[in-house]
Amino acid sequence: MGSGTDVARESADIVLLGNDLARFAETVSLARRTRGIIWQNFVGTIAVDTLGIILAGLGFLNPLIAAFIHVASEMAFILNSARLLPGQARLEQVRPTASLVEQPI
């Protein structure tokens, strides 16, 4: 699948480098999860910024508090995106598990 012509590789959205279709299913699942988190971050940013603009326009927020709210919300969205990082289950597959040695009592 990864041995296609260069034109096909350049025009494709996804190029499979191996012949394992199970990896394709994992890739599609990860892409859908990524798209969902992107939408959460997008909607959250628009909502927080709109609310901040309205409150600042009405005189309820001074610039210092508005800047703090903006930075705090951006940090929350960055941490939301960090959910896509490999978790402990992925790390356990990479590291060999230590065998338990029975000790006499």
C-alpha positions as CSV (number, residue, x, y, z in Angstrom):
1,M,0.0,0.0,0.0
2,G,2.9,2.3,0.6
3,S,4.5,1.2,-2.6
4,G,2.2,3.3,-4.8
5,T,3.3,5.8,-7.4
6,D,4.6,9.2,-6.3
7,V,1.6,11.0,-7.7
8,A,-0.8,8.8,-5.7
9,R,1.3,9.4,-2.6
10,E,1.3,13.1,-3.0
11,S,-2.5,13.4,-3.7
12,A,-3.6,11.0,-0.9
13,D,-4.7,12.1,2.5
14,I,-3.3,9.0,4.2
15,V,-0.6,6.7,2.9
16,L,-0.2,3.3,4.6
17,L,3.4,2.2,4.8
18,G,2.6,-1.3,5.7
19,N,0.1,-4.0,4.7
20,D,-1.6,-4.2,8.1
21,L,-5.2,-2.9,7.8
22,A,-5.7,-3.0,11.6
23,R,-3.3,-0.1,11.8
24,F,-5.5,1.7,9.3
25,A,-8.5,1.3,11.7
26,E,-6.3,2.7,14.5
27,T,-5.3,5.6,12.4
28,V,-8.9,6.5,11.5
29,S,-9.9,6.2,15.2
30,L,-7.1,8.5,16.2
31,A,-8.0,11.0,13.5
32,R,-11.6,11.1,14.6
33,R,-10.6,11.6,18.2
34,T,-8.2,14.3,17.2
35,R,-10.9,16.1,15.2
36,G,-13.3,15.9,18.2
37,I,-10.7,17.5,20.5
38,I,-9.9,20.2,17.9
39,W,-13.6,21.1,17.8
40,Q,-13.8,21.2,21.6
41,N,-10.9,23.6,21.7
42,F,-12.3,25.7,18.9
43,V,-15.8,26.1,20.4
44,G,-14.3,26.7,23.9
45,T,-12.0,29.4,22.6
46,I,-14.8,31.2,20.8
47,A,-17.1,31.0,23.8
48,V,-14.5,32.3,26.3
49,D,-13.3,35.1,24.0
50,T,-16.9,36.1,23.2
51,L,-17.9,36.1,26.8
52,G,-14.7,38.1,27.7
53,I,-15.5,40.7,24.9
54,I,-19.0,41.1,26.2
55,L,-18.0,41.5,29.8
56,A,-15.2,43.9,28.9
57,G,-17.5,45.9,26.8
58,L,-20.0,46.2,29.7
59,G,-17.2,47.3,32.0
60,F,-17.1,44.2,34.2
61,L,-13.5,43.2,33.3
62,N,-10.4,45.2,33.5
63,P,-7.5,44.4,31.1
64,L,-5.4,42.6,33.7
65,I,-8.2,40.2,34.6
66,A,-9.2,39.7,31.0
67,A,-5.6,38.8,30.1
68,F,-5.5,36.3,33.0
69,I,-8.7,34.7,31.9
70,H,-7.5,34.4,28.4
71,V,-4.2,32.8,29.4
72,A,-5.9,30.4,31.8
73,S,-8.4,29.3,29.2
74,E,-5.6,28.8,26.6
75,M,-3.7,26.6,29.1
76,A,-6.9,24.6,29.7
77,F,-7.2,24.0,25.9
78,I,-3.6,23.0,25.7
79,L,-4.1,20.5,28.5
80,N,-7.2,19.2,26.7
81,S,-5.0,18.6,23.6
82,A,-2.5,16.8,25.7
83,R,-5.1,14.0,26.0
84,L,-3.9,12.9,22.6
85,L,-0.4,12.0,23.9
86,P,0.3,8.3,24.3
87,G,-0.8,7.1,27.7
88,Q,0.4,4.5,30.1
89,A,-1.0,1.6,28.1
90,R,1.2,2.6,25.2
91,L,4.3,2.9,27.4
92,E,3.7,-0.5,28.9
93,Q,3.8,-2.0,25.4
94,V,7.2,-0.5,24.8
95,R,8.8,-1.3,28.1
96,P,9.3,-5.0,29.0
97,T,7.6,-6.0,32.2
98,A,9.8,-7.1,35.1
99,S,9.4,-10.7,36.1
100,L,8.5,-11.4,39.7
101,V,11.0,-13.5,41.5
102,E,9.6,-15.8,44.2
103,Q,11.5,-15.4,47.4
104,P,11.5,-18.1,50.1
105,I,9.7,-17.3,53.3
